């Protein structure tokens, strides 16, 4: 059985769920999620001889949510994982991330190869640092309605999502219509449309997530997006750097993150950044929330990878 507790690390209090013993594996969730997103992975990986720890990431759930927008940079997020490894009494770890957790995992491997001996990313390919800031690149290309832009102004997206947390979570999990906002609508689109519960979520899962976000609000997680340009500035020393550790990438074939022009290119060229890529698994018929939608396939791939790299 998994257990949960609070751990102080990197100046914040982190809520973590953990299970098993053996080599340490950190599981980093994305937006708008919680450590609960890894509920299918904790017991499966623990049963294969690993110590698995899934935190509520900075700004999410029961973990601290600093007020300052700048406290959510990629340096803070990776710093949290470095400090968590130490707080757990370990010196090495394998780190796996999904959605926003994937950039945390990729950058953790990039910044601290002495700690993170292997890395995995779900749904979001490894970092290809472009030649200009993300927001500037969007504007230069005449794009004004991408969801990253909508998330930039504090309070706007928070108000939309917090109006009806249950509806917001149903809509996001089920899959919003587009990542480009339609005229007159927010991220969720037309809220008069009924949003069913995604087939891979139980009413209990939904209630858990809604309860947490009703209490915490959405500000913390949205602040990650408000650091996109800042992260570009901070990562200048790693321009064109490679992640040399053993790595794995898993995504759903129907995930909008990898089917677009930019995402598709990054998936096809990821070996440039990951010279030691052990496996690239694209699961047919699956969408973005891959470890919840298709846990058996994800668990099998992760277990094979973990056994290979922990020997």
Secondary structure, 3 states (H helix, E strand, C coil): CCEEEEEEECCEEEEEEEECCCEEEEEECCCCCCHHHHHHHHHHHHHCCEEEEEECCCCCCCCCCCCCHHHHCHHHHHHHHHHHHHHCCCCCEEEEEECHHHHHHHHHHHHCCCCEEEEEEECCCCCCCCCCCHHHHHHHCCCCCEHHHHCCCCCHHHHHHHCCHHHHHHHHHHCCCCCECCCCCCCCCCCCCCCCCCCCCCHHHHHHHHHHHHHHCCHHHHHHHCCHHHHHHHHHHHCCCCCCCEEEEEEECCCHHHHCHHHHHHHHCHHHCCCCEEEEEEECCCCCCHHHHCHHHHHHHHHHHHHHHHC
